[in-house]
Amino acid sequence: MEFLSSLKREQKEAIGLLQIGTFLEYFDLLLYVHMAVLLNELFFPKTDPHTAALLSGFAFCTTYILRPFGALIFGYIGDNIGRKTTVIITTMMMSMSCVIMANLPTYAEIGITATWVVTICRMVQGMSSMGEIMGAEIYITEMTKPPVQYPLVASIGVASCVGATAALGVASLVTIIEFNWRIAFWIGACIAVIGSVARTRLRETPEFVDMKRKIQKDIYEKSLAGSIPETKTNAISQYIARRKQEKINKKTLSACFLIQCGWPLSFYLAYMYFNPLLKTWCGYSVNDIIIHNFFLSIVILTSETIWAKLSYRIYPLKILKERLKAFSFLIILLPFILLYNLNHYQIFALQSFLLIVCLYSGTGDAIMIKALPVFKRFTTTSFMYALSRALVYIITSLGLVYITESMGHYGIWIVALPICIGFLWGVNYFEKLENKKQTQVYTPHSTNHSELKLAG
């Protein structure tokens, strides 16, 4: 690719390690999610259809419900110790949870204990994935410059799509040739360990190291001038704490959160919402749904790869706006389309379009990350990312069960349209920030992507 030629060998190696690690992490994370229709029957008690839908929603949410806590924990490690340490720890956590699930007896064997253990493992996986993807994106943001920065940061999202596709591929093997699902989790655990070891080769990001050096230099200069007594280490600690207490604009936080809410909505509607319809209208079995979703994962992998490449040529926020227009239009039409019993080809086409134009922030993540102070960056971006997933997945997977019972498919509007409006506000906010920044750095009119390319 053209933009890779501008990178040093060390940068290419770091990006490759981060992409591989993210692939492994999301392979492990989504292995259960995409086999949930099969594994929930093994680890959860059998109930009536309504309760089963709630239990399925609960199992889905447990992956995300503790992510905000994981964001705070790994955000602290990432902002105070370093980005490298965080991505190594999270990969090891994912590996351990996979080992446990690979050996866990089913509900028929040990009863409700199986349900609780698998739920806890899903929570651990959700927490570890939190430090993973944001750590990788921040790492690349801090070691590259626009415009090459945009597709490279977006490539982490593409790597997560590769992991999801691989997970669905394995899930398909489980259903087609009765491949042992436990072996799949063992494979996931092994490759996570390999990823952790490989990541020890990473170096800390230049921007993070530079900021730490500046603080140390300031402490030294102020100690010489008598501003900080050399003998009082407590005073030095307080000074470092004050330097790290960089203010974060509340509007910036809100914009980050609202943009991040787009993906969980898109994912749930494209994958989970249609599962009951495929069973009812098309007579799909659990095996059929997994294979169907595997082909969908190829669609989103292809589309996100194309969007990432386009972000080198087209300004990322413009891409997000165009996708939002198409997604919103489809959401408005969706309840009317679903009044008809669609065949599986029509449902696949509908799901594919939802995924192609989904509200995924990948191409714009670098812009959001750069808008935050370095020593608050990991914690803030991770927490907004995690909080958006936790809240929106709960609202969609549990809330829509009740909303659609009373309102039918029109209930989609109650959840989706406010998120679309919030997404638009967030993109407009960052667009204004970028225009203001470009006005200060270049000329009053230098707001196009080609000038950013020259600057990078």
C-alpha positions in Angstrom: 0.0 0.0 0.0 1.2 3.5 -0.9 1.0 4.9 2.7 3.0 2.1 4.2 6.1 3.2 2.2 6.5 6.2 4.5 6.8 4.1 7.6 10.1 3.0 9.3 10.7 -0.7 9.7 10.2 -0.4 13.5 6.8 1.2 13.0 5.7 -1.5 10.5 6.8 -4.2 13.0 4.9 -2.5 15.9 1.7 -2.1 13.8 1.9 -5.7 12.7 2.2 -7.0 16.3 -0.7 -4.8 17.3 -2.9 -6.0 14.5 -2.1 -9.6 15.2 -2.8 -9.1 18.9 -6.1 -7.5 18.2 -7.1 -10.3 15.8 -6.3 -12.9 18.5 -8.1 -11.0 21.2 -11.3 -10.6 19.2 -11.1 -14.2 17.9 -11.3 -15.3 21.5 -13.9 -12.7 22.6 -16.3 -13.4 19.7 -16.0 -17.1 19.6 -18.6 -17.4 22.3 -20.7 -14.5 21.0 -21.2 -16.1 17.6 -21.7 -19.6 19.1 -24.1 -18.3 21.7 -27.1 -19.9 20.1 -25.3 -23.2 20.5 -23.4 -22.7 23.8 -26.3 -21.1 25.7 -28.2 -24.3 25.3 -25.2 -26.1 27.0 -24.5 -23.7 29.8 -28.0 -22.2 30.6 -31.1 -23.9 31.9 -33.9 -24.7 29.4 -36.9 -22.3 29.7 -39.8 -20.9 27.7 -39.0 -18.8 24.6 -39.5 -15.4 26.3 -37.2 -16.3 29.2 -34.8 -17.8 26.8 -34.6 -14.5 24.9 -33.9 -12.7 28.1 -31.2 -15.2 29.1 -29.6 -14.9 25.7 -29.6 -11.1 26.1 -28.1 -11.5 29.6 -25.4 -13.8 28.3 -24.7 -11.3 25.5 -24.5 -8.3 27.9 -22.2 -9.9 30.3 -19.4 -9.5 27.8 -19.8 -5.8 28.0 -21.3 -5.0 31.4 -17.9 -4.8 33.2 -16.1 -3.1 30.4 -16.3 0.4 32.1 -14.5 -1.1 35.1 -11.9 -2.7 32.9 -11.5 0.7 31.1 -10.7 2.4 34.5 -8.3 -0.3 35.6 -6.4 -0.6 32.3 -6.8 3.1 31.6 -4.9 3.8 34.8 -2.2 1.3 33.9 -1.9 2.6 30.3 -1.7 6.3 31.4 0.7 5.8 34.3 2.8 2.7 33.5 2.6 2.6 29.7 0.6 1.4 26.6 2.8 -1.6 26.1 2.2 -3.1 29.5 -1.6 -2.9 29.1 -1.8 -4.8 25.8 0.3 -7.6 27.1 -1.8 -8.0 30.3 -5.1 -8.0 28.5 -4.0 -10.7 26.0 -3.0 -13.0 28.9 -6.3 -12.5 30.7 -8.1 -13.5 27.5 -6.0 -16.6 27.3 -6.8 -17.7 30.8 -10.6 -17.3 30.4 -10.4 -19.4 27.2 -8.6 -22.2 29.1 -11.4 -22.2 31.7 -14.2 -22.3 29.2 -12.5 -25.1 27.2 -12.6 -27.3 30.3 -15.9 -26.2 31.8 -18.5 -28.9 32.4 -22.0 -28.1 31.0 -25.2 -27.3 32.9 -26.4 -30.9 32.6 -23.3 -31.9 34.5 -22.9 -29.4 37.3 -26.0 -27.3 37.1 -26.2 -23.5 37.7 -22.4 -23.4 38.6 -21.7 -23.8 34.9 -23.9 -20.8 34.2 -22.1 -18.6 36.7 -18.6 -19.7 35.7 -19.2 -19.0 32.0 -20.7 -15.7 32.8 -17.7 -14.6 34.9 -15.4 -15.7 32.1 -17.4 -13.6 29.6 -17.0 -10.6 32.0 -13.2 -11.1 32.2 -13.0 -11.3 28.4 -15.1 -8.2 28.1 -12.8 -6.3 30.5 -9.6 -7.5 28.8 -10.8 -6.7 25.3 -11.4 -3.1 26.6 -7.7 -2.5 27.2 -6.7 -4.3 24.0 -8.4 -2.4 21.1 -8.1 1.1 22.6 -4.5 0.4 23.7 -3.6 -0.6 20.1 -5.3 2.4 18.6 -3.7 4.9 21.0 -0.3 3.3 20.4 -0.6 3.8 16.6 -2.0 7.3 17.0 1.0 8.3 19.1 3.6 6.9 16.7 2.2 8.2 13.4 0.9 11.4 11.8 -2.0 12.2 9.5 -3.0 11.2 6.9 -1.3 7.8 7.2 -2.5 7.8 10.8 -6.1 7.4 9.8 -6.0 4.1 7.8 -3.4 2.7 10.3 -5.6 3.3 13.3 -8.6 2.1 11.4 -6.7 -1.1 10.6 -7.0 -2.1 14.2 -10.8 -2.2 13.7 -10.2 -4.3 10.6 -8.0 -6.7 12.6 -10.9 -7.1 15.0 -13.2 -7.9 12.1 -10.7 -10.6 10.9 -10.8 -12.1 14.4 -14.6 -12.1 14.3 -14.6 -13.7 10.9 -12.2 -16.4 12.1 -14.3 -17.0 15.1 -17.4 -17.5 12.9 -15.4 -19.7 10.6 -14.5 -22.0 13.5 -18.1 -21.8 14.7 -19.2 -22.9 11.2 -16.8 -25.9 11.4 -18.3 -26.9 14.7 -21.8 -27.0 13.2 -20.9 -28.4 9.7 -18.4 -31.2 10.5 -19.2 -31.4 14.3 -15.7 -30.0 15.1 -15.3 -30.0 18.9 -16.1 -26.5 20.2 -13.8 -27.1 23.2 -10.8 -27.5 20.8 -11.8 -24.1 19.4 -11.3 -22.5 22.8 -8.0 -24.3 23.3 -6.8 -22.9 20.0 -7.9 -19.4 21.1 -6.0 -19.8 24.4 -2.8 -20.9 22.7 -2.8 -18.1 20.1 -3.5 -15.5 22.9 -0.3 -16.7 24.7 1.7 -16.5 21.5 0.3 -12.9 21.0 1.3 -11.9 24.5 4.9 -13.2 24.1 5.2 -11.5 20.7 4.1 -8.1 22.1 7.0 -8.0 24.5 9.0 -6.8 21.5 7.0 -3.6 21.4 8.6 -0.3 22.6 6.7 2.4 24.4 5.1 5.0 22.2 7.3 8.1 21.5 4.6 10.6 22.5 4.1 9.0 25.9 7.8 8.7 26.6 8.3 12.3 25.6 5.7 13.6 27.9 7.2 11.6 30.8 10.6 13.1 30.0 9.2 16.6 29.9 7.8 16.1 33.4 11.1 14.8 34.7 12.9 17.7 33.1 10.5 20.2 34.7 10.9 18.6 38.1 14.7 18.8 37.8 14.7 22.5 36.7 12.2 23.5 39.4 14.2 21.6 42.0 17.3 23.6 41.0 15.4 26.8 41.2 14.0 25.9 44.6 10.4 25.6 43.5 10.3 21.9 44.5 12.4 21.0 47.6 14.7 18.1 46.5 14.4 16.4 49.9 10.6 16.3 49.8 9.6 13.5 47.5 6.0 14.1 48.5 6.2 17.5 47.0 7.5 16.0 43.7 4.7 13.5 43.7 2.1 16.3 44.1 3.7 18.3 41.3 3.5 15.3 39.0 -0.1 14.8 39.9 -0.9 18.4 39.1 0.8 18.1 35.7 -1.3 15.0 35.0 -4.6 16.7 36.1 -5.1 18.0 32.5 -8.6 19.3 32.0 -10.9 17.4 29.6 -13.6 19.3 27.8 -17.0 17.9 28.8 -18.3 18.4 25.2 -15.3 16.4 23.9 -16.3 13.5 26.3 -19.9 13.7 25.2 -19.0 13.6 21.6 -16.7 10.6 22.1 -19.4 8.8 23.9 -22.2 9.5 21.4 -20.1 8.5 18.4 -19.1 5.2 20.1 -22.8 4.4 20.7 -23.2 3.8 17.0 -21.4 0.5 16.6 -23.2 -1.5 19.3 -26.5 -0.4 17.8 -25.3 -1.4 14.3 -23.9 -4.8 15.5 -27.0 -5.8 17.4 -29.4 -4.9 14.6 -27.3 -6.5 11.9 -26.6 -9.7 13.7 -28.7 -10.4 16.8 -32.0 -8.8 15.8 -32.5 -10.9 12.7 -31.8 -14.3 14.4 -35.4 -14.9 15.5 -36.7 -13.8 12.0 -34.4 -16.2 10.3 -35.8 -19.0 12.5 -39.4 -18.0 12.1 -39.5 -16.9 8.4 -36.8 -19.1 6.9 -36.9 -22.1 9.2 -33.2 -21.7 10.0 -31.6 -23.9 12.6 -28.8 -22.8 15.0 -26.3 -24.2 12.6 -27.8 -22.3 9.6 -27.6 -19.0 11.6 -23.9 -19.5 12.4 -23.0 -20.2 8.8 -25.2 -17.2 7.7 -23.4 -14.9 10.1 -20.1 -16.2 8.8 -20.8 -14.8 5.4 -22.0 -11.6 7.0 -18.7 -11.2 8.7 -16.9 -11.4 5.3 -19.1 -8.5 4.2 -18.1 -6.3 7.1 -14.5 -7.3 6.9 -14.4 -6.3 3.2 -16.3 -3.0 3.7 -14.2 -1.9 6.7 -11.0 -2.6 4.8 -12.2 -0.4 2.0 -13.3 2.4 4.3 -9.9 2.3 6.0 -8.1 2.6 2.7 -10.4 5.4 1.7 -9.5 7.4 4.8 -6.1 8.0 3.4 -7.6 10.0 0.5 -10.9 11.2 2.0 -11.2 13.0 5.3 -12.4 10.5 7.9 -15.2 12.6 9.4 -16.7 13.1 5.9 -16.7 9.3 5.6 -18.6 9.0 8.9 -21.2 11.6 7.8 -21.9 9.8 4.6 -22.3 6.5 6.3 -24.6 8.0 8.8 -26.9 9.4 6.1 -27.2 5.9 4.5 -27.7 4.1 7.8 -30.4 6.6 9.1 -32.3 6.2 5.8 -32.3 2.5 6.2 -33.4 2.6 9.8 -36.4 4.8 8.9 -37.4 2.2 6.2 -36.6 -0.9 8.2 -39.9 -1.3 10.1 -41.9 -1.0 6.9 -39.6 -3.5 5.1 -40.0 -6.0 8.0 -43.8 -6.0 7.6 -43.2 -8.5 4.8 -42.0 -12.1 5.3 -38.6 -11.8 3.6 -36.7 -14.8 2.3 -33.1 -15.5 3.4 -31.6 -13.8 0.4 -33.5 -10.6 1.1 -32.6 -10.7 4.8 -28.9 -11.2 4.0 -29.0 -8.2 1.6 -30.6 -6.1 4.3 -28.1 -7.2 7.0 -25.2 -6.6 4.6 -26.3 -3.0 3.8 -26.6 -2.3 7.5 -23.0 -3.5 8.1 -21.6 -1.7 5.1 -22.9 1.7 6.3 -22.8 0.8 10.0 -22.0 3.6 12.5 -18.5 2.4 13.2 -16.0 5.1 14.2 -12.8 3.3 13.1 -11.8 5.8 10.4 -12.3 8.7 12.8 -10.8 7.2 16.0 -7.4 8.9 15.6 -9.1 12.3 15.5 -11.0 11.6 18.8 -7.9 10.2 20.5 -5.8 13.3 19.6 -8.4 15.6 21.0 -7.6 14.3 24.5 -4.6 15.0 26.8 -1.8 12.4 26.7 -2.0 11.4 30.4 -5.8 11.1 30.4 -6.0 9.6 26.9 -6.1 5.9 27.7 -8.5 6.1 30.6 -10.9 8.5 28.9 -11.1 6.9 25.5 -11.4 3.4 27.0 -14.1 4.4 29.5 -16.2 6.2 26.8 -15.8 3.2 24.5 -16.7 0.7 27.3 -19.6 2.8 28.7 -21.2 3.1 25.2 -21.0 -0.7 24.7 -22.4 -1.5 28.1 -25.4 0.9 27.9 -26.3 0.4 24.3 -26.0 -3.4 24.3 -28.2 -3.6 27.4 -30.8 -1.2 25.8 -30.8 -3.2 22.5 -30.6 -6.8 23.7 -32.9 -6.5 26.7 -34.9 -3.3 26.0 -35.9 -4.3 22.4 -37.4 -7.5 23.7 -40.1 -5.5 25.5 -40.4 -2.6 23.1 -41.0 -4.7 20.0 -43.5 -6.8 21.9 -45.8 -3.7 22.2 -44.7 -1.7 19.2 -43.6 -4.3 16.7 -40.6 -3.4 14.5 -41.4 0.3 14.9 -39.8 0.0 18.3 -36.4 0.1 16.5 -37.0 3.8 16.0 -37.2 4.4 19.7 -33.6 3.1 20.2 -32.0 3.8 16.9 -33.0 7.4 15.9 -31.7 9.1 19.1 -28.4 7.3 18.7 -28.2 8.5 15.0 -28.8 12.1 16.1 -26.1 11.8 18.9 -23.7 10.4 16.4 -24.2 13.3 14.0 -23.7 15.8 16.8 -20.5 14.1 17.8 -19.1 14.1 14.3 -20.0 17.8 13.8 -18.3 18.6 17.1 -15.0 17.0 16.1 -15.2 18.6 12.7 -15.4 22.0 14.3 -12.4 21.2 16.6 -10.4 20.1 13.6 -11.3 23.2 11.5 -10.3 25.4 14.4 -7.0 23.5 14.8 -6.2 23.8 11.1 -7.0 27.5 11.1 -4.4 28.0 13.8 -1.7 25.8 12.2 -2.2 26.5 8.5 -4.2 29.2 6.9 -7.8 30.3 7.5 -9.1 28.0 4.7 -6.8 25.0 5.0 -9.5 22.5 6.1 -9.2 19.9 3.3 -7.7 16.5 3.6 -5.0 17.0 0.9 -3.4 19.8 3.0 -3.4 17.4 6.0 -1.7 14.9 3.8 1.1 17.3 3.0 1.4 18.3 6.6 1.7 14.6 7.6 
